[in-house]
Each structure stands twice: as structure tokens, then as C-alpha cells.
Amino acid sequence: MLVGAGRLGKALLSYEGFAEYGLNIVAAFDADASMCGMDKSGKRVFPIEKLPDLCSRMRIEIGIITVPAPAAQEVCDTLCAAGIRAVWNFAPAHIFVPEGVLLKNENMAAFLAVLSKHLAETTPSGDNEKEKAK
């Protein structure tokens, strides 16, 4: 179950690599009615109002959040109230989950900054040899 059918949400919806791990995003939800309908991935995007009922009926346990930061906590609360037991959060916001709910935050900008810093601090092997010769 994914909430937020924007660019990142749609990319995750269409990612086929989840199947290798027995995972399948069954549906997506969005507050913007223009995003609702059949996605090009073949998965349906529903209005956010349908989330609690569908989540409960399908016994969905994992929720993926790809909404803007200001909406992240409210979406998380809705997912948890609907019975979600694990949340994968891509929103650039610090969110809180109830005890017993697993939360995994992804901060792509921070991770990219770590990679960039590592590269900046690492010199090519040829340069290292020149430094040693001095």
C-alpha cells in the first residue's frame, strides 16, 4: 500500500524488483483526485478516503509514504489506524509511529550527501602515490 502517487510514488509502483522478494504494491492512494485511476504500471490509484476500508479488507501490513513533508504524519496516522504494522517513509519529515509499528525512514538527499562527502575526501589512487613520494 503506497500513499502519494507523484513521481516517486509512481516509480515505486512500477518497480518490478520487489517481486524478487515476494513483495507487491497492490494499490496506491492520493489526495489529488486527478492522480486517481489506473496507473501505467497497471495498478489502481484510489482517493485517500478509501484507504482505511481497503487496507483493512485486504489485511495490508506495510505502508509506503511518498507524500510531501507536511502531510506525512497525518498519512502515517491514517495507515497505523488502518492496521499497518510497518511504515517505509520517503517523505522528508520526521514522523512518529505507535509502539509495535516498525518505521524505516529513507532520506535520499542525506544519503547522496554522504556519498558525495566520501568521494570528496577520497583521492584517486594515482594521487595517493604522488602524496607518498613527497
Contacts in CASP RR format, 6 or more apart in sequence:
PFRMAT RR
TARGET T0000
AUTHOR 0000-0000-0000
METHOD contacts of the structure
MODEL  1
MLVGAGRLGKALLSYEGFAEYGLNIVAAFDADASMCGMDKSGKRVFPIEK
LPDLCSRMRIEIGIITVPAPAAQEVCDTLCAAGIRAVWNFAPAHIFVPEG
VLLKNENMAAFLAVLSKHLAETTPSGDNEKEKAK
1 25 0 8 1.000
1 26 0 8 1.000
1 27 0 8 1.000
1 28 0 8 1.000
1 29 0 8 1.000
1 51 0 8 1.000
1 54 0 8 1.000
1 55 0 8 1.000
1 60 0 8 1.000
1 62 0 8 1.000
1 63 0 8 1.000
1 64 0 8 1.000
1 79 0 8 1.000
1 84 0 8 1.000
2 9 0 8 1.000
2 12 0 8 1.000
2 13 0 8 1.000
2 25 0 8 1.000
2 27 0 8 1.000
2 28 0 8 1.000
2 29 0 8 1.000
2 63 0 8 1.000
2 64 0 8 1.000
2 66 0 8 1.000
3 28 0 8 1.000
3 29 0 8 1.000
3 30 0 8 1.000
3 48 0 8 1.000
3 51 0 8 1.000
3 63 0 8 1.000
3 64 0 8 1.000
3 65 0 8 1.000
3 66 0 8 1.000
3 67 0 8 1.000
3 75 0 8 1.000
3 78 0 8 1.000
3 79 0 8 1.000
4 28 0 8 1.000
4 29 0 8 1.000
4 30 0 8 1.000
4 31 0 8 1.000
4 35 0 8 1.000
4 65 0 8 1.000
4 66 0 8 1.000
4 67 0 8 1.000
4 75 0 8 1.000
5 13 0 8 1.000
5 28 0 8 1.000
5 29 0 8 1.000
5 30 0 8 1.000
5 32 0 8 1.000
5 35 0 8 1.000
5 36 0 8 1.000
5 39 0 8 1.000
5 45 0 8 1.000
5 66 0 8 1.000
6 30 0 8 1.000
6 35 0 8 1.000
6 66 0 8 1.000
8 66 0 8 1.000
8 90 0 8 1.000
9 28 0 8 1.000
9 64 0 8 1.000
9 66 0 8 1.000
9 90 0 8 1.000
10 39 0 8 1.000
10 40 0 8 1.000
10 41 0 8 1.000
12 25 0 8 1.000
12 64 0 8 1.000
12 66 0 8 1.000
13 25 0 8 1.000
13 28 0 8 1.000
13 39 0 8 1.000
13 41 0 8 1.000
13 43 0 8 1.000
14 39 0 8 1.000
14 40 0 8 1.000
14 41 0 8 1.000
18 24 0 8 1.000
18 25 0 8 1.000
23 62 0 8 1.000
25 43 0 8 1.000
25 64 0 8 1.000
26 43 0 8 1.000
26 58 0 8 1.000
26 60 0 8 1.000
27 43 0 8 1.000
27 44 0 8 1.000
27 45 0 8 1.000
27 46 0 8 1.000
27 54 0 8 1.000
28 39 0 8 1.000
28 43 0 8 1.000
28 44 0 8 1.000
28 45 0 8 1.000
28 46 0 8 1.000
29 45 0 8 1.000
29 46 0 8 1.000
29 47 0 8 1.000
29 48 0 8 1.000
29 50 0 8 1.000
29 51 0 8 1.000
30 36 0 8 1.000
30 45 0 8 1.000
30 46 0 8 1.000
30 47 0 8 1.000
30 48 0 8 1.000
31 47 0 8 1.000
31 48 0 8 1.000
31 67 0 8 1.000
31 71 0 8 1.000
33 47 0 8 1.000
35 45 0 8 1.000
36 45 0 8 1.000
36 46 0 8 1.000
36 47 0 8 1.000
37 44 0 8 1.000
37 45 0 8 1.000
37 46 0 8 1.000
38 44 0 8 1.000
38 45 0 8 1.000
39 45 0 8 1.000
46 54 0 8 1.000
48 75 0 8 1.000
48 78 0 8 1.000
51 78 0 8 1.000
51 79 0 8 1.000
51 82 0 8 1.000
52 78 0 8 1.000
52 81 0 8 1.000
52 82 0 8 1.000
54 60 0 8 1.000
55 79 0 8 1.000
55 82 0 8 1.000
55 83 0 8 1.000
55 84 0 8 1.000
56 82 0 8 1.000
56 83 0 8 1.000
60 82 0 8 1.000
60 83 0 8 1.000
60 84 0 8 1.000
61 83 0 8 1.000
61 84 0 8 1.000
61 85 0 8 1.000
61 86 0 8 1.000
62 84 0 8 1.000
62 85 0 8 1.000
62 86 0 8 1.000
62 87 0 8 1.000
62 88 0 8 1.000
63 79 0 8 1.000
63 84 0 8 1.000
63 86 0 8 1.000
63 87 0 8 1.000
63 88 0 8 1.000
64 87 0 8 1.000
64 88 0 8 1.000
64 90 0 8 1.000
65 72 0 8 1.000
65 75 0 8 1.000
65 76 0 8 1.000
65 79 0 8 1.000
65 87 0 8 1.000
65 88 0 8 1.000
65 89 0 8 1.000
65 90 0 8 1.000
65 91 0 8 1.000
65 95 0 8 1.000
66 90 0 8 1.000
66 91 0 8 1.000
67 75 0 8 1.000
67 91 0 8 1.000
68 91 0 8 1.000
69 91 0 8 1.000
69 92 0 8 1.000
69 93 0 8 1.000
70 93 0 8 1.000
71 91 0 8 1.000
72 89 0 8 1.000
72 91 0 8 1.000
72 93 0 8 1.000
72 95 0 8 1.000
73 93 0 8 1.000
73 95 0 8 1.000
73 96 0 8 1.000
75 91 0 8 1.000
76 87 0 8 1.000
76 89 0 8 1.000
76 95 0 8 1.000
76 96 0 8 1.000
76 97 0 8 1.000
79 87 0 8 1.000
80 87 0 8 1.000
80 97 0 8 1.000
80 98 0 8 1.000
80 101 0 8 1.000
84 101 0 8 1.000
85 100 0 8 1.000
85 101 0 8 1.000
85 102 0 8 1.000
86 101 0 8 1.000
86 102 0 8 1.000
86 103 0 8 1.000
86 104 0 8 1.000
87 95 0 8 1.000
87 97 0 8 1.000
87 101 0 8 1.000
87 102 0 8 1.000
87 103 0 8 1.000
87 104 0 8 1.000
88 104 0 8 1.000
88 106 0 8 1.000
89 95 0 8 1.000
89 103 0 8 1.000
89 104 0 8 1.000
89 105 0 8 1.000
89 106 0 8 1.000
90 106 0 8 1.000
90 108 0 8 1.000
92 107 0 8 1.000
92 109 0 8 1.000
94 105 0 8 1.000
95 103 0 8 1.000
95 105 0 8 1.000
97 103 0 8 1.000
123 131 0 8 1.000
END
